[in-house]
Amino acid sequence: MSEVIVHNVFFKPPLAIARVGGSPTPLDAFVWDSDTSIHGANRTVIRPEVTLKVLPDASLRPYLPNVIQFRDGDQLRPVAPFFELWAMVERNGGPCLEEPLNLSLLEDLGILLDSVEYTVTVGNRKAQVRARSAACAYIARINAMGNDHERKPLDAYSPHNAGEEPLVFRDQPIRLGQFQVIRPIPRRAMGVDLSTLRVRFTPARGEVYGPPTAIAGPASPLPPGEALQAVTLGGRLHDIVPKLHRTLNPKSPWCGYVMDAFGQEDPQPSDSYDGANVGENRSWGVVDDTCDGIIEVQVAINGFRHVATARVLSSCPDYAPDRRPFNSLADDLSDRDKGRVVIRTDDDLKEVQAEIADLFERVFETSSLMNLDALRDRAIAENMSEAYPVDSPPHIDEKSMTAKDQPYADELAANLFPYPAPPPPPSGPQPTPLPYADLAHFRHGPLCDEDTLLDFLGAYADRVRDLIRPPFGRFAELAGPKRKSKSARRFRDPRDAEDGYHDMRMPPYMRDSDQNSLSITYRQYHALMDLIDRIAAAPPKTALKAAKVRAAAPAAAPGDLTPEDVRKQRIAARARLKREGPITRRVDDFTKRRDER
């Protein structure tokens, strides 16, 4: 009889993001891929992937959808992630390997499904953070055994002490979604092991809730006098909360919250709640059914209790699913856990080139969704509300990204945006309504091609070094003396107010979580700078192109690969990077390091 030892159990994935939607049918699975058609230009597209349908008996049926349908009528389909249970298993004294925790492994261990217990805790604490009262949070918690396959609602209410006013009453909860333990069956289909232990989190519909007073309100921003006039005369009003959902406690501290009040430590942005910028900025007491939380499992094996946790978040629908963020959660994890990239070998160089090329593709995809003109106007207004214009580029006032902002603004930008801007012509061709957005699209489009990007980085190395906004420095870097010149250091200092202002350095006019000017991650920035330094120190352009071809090609005898072979391999590698990484690879790396700890 073989000896089977389980060292630990864990979830795959360790973290997932659900997206709310009113349809009862979850969104089918899809992955990012490259459009390799003759007119596709290798742009990112979405491709259907094997999807798991939950049957009435809670078992699964895999299938491959023909198309991705995002709506059923006027209701969006929610994104409802699955979580699989895996284990680190040692068999007969051999190596410790990852295995799915499935029916076969349970049989080898001599345990049943009722030895598995799940606990789900989800909640929403946004009102608590603002009102500084735990009674303004609302939390749901349920338990389910491994053989309990009923869908369980996650009904949340506000826990509170005696004398406190809860926001959400226990007898009128807010539903934050559903949780279901999937029934494992001894079968394999379409490459999916249906006997693996799985659970599913289905998010809520995307509803809003409020007190009985949350009936109608004016659009923001409106000063106090105009807000009162709008309510009195019945102009510019909209429904705040549907009547059925006006169930919250009007005596809750959340219903009296006012941003920027004395002693208030507002999160940023401080005005992201209903009632902000209207009248006296008093909250209308409105909340929604998004949440985040923890899924925990306990497995009793041979007298030992193994515990694993996964995190789940529910958020708003993705309005551009075929566009990838240039700065993702996976990038933050990689930045935190892996540190700077070090280019030692040709393989390191090849990997960095691929990641930087992927970064610039994602930059283009993000910029194609942005109204850069509106972001610029807002950022300049924020700068001028607390700072004085600077005398030298990069400027933080109306001179930003104009002819006055050279050398950060190149010749094309200087010609398109003289300073001061001339008045529009009274007749004839009118200027484009979004010139900055058009310029960003025009500039970043060609840089999606890896060869063009590498040539650009080599030809304009100094300009790129200046144009990319550095991240805030690590503690070790901040320990030294502050240097005044922005171009003299490759990091920003949070103690220097000027380092938080918005200017045209890339990414331009975008906020980070603290309302400072956004940067790419520390790891991304230094990978890009090190790649530029490597290219700048390389031989002339002809030799550099030959080196790039060698770096892109696998080990082979000279003459085995034609330039067309190399091109096809590069396209295939970029497609793999979209499907399998860097996001998947980084999250898997994070999981392995967590398990090792």
Summary of the structure (lengths in Angstrom):
residues: 597
radius of gyration: 27.5
end to end distance: 31.1
largest distance: 90.7
contacts: 1769
relative contact order: 0.11
helix: 32%
strand: 23%
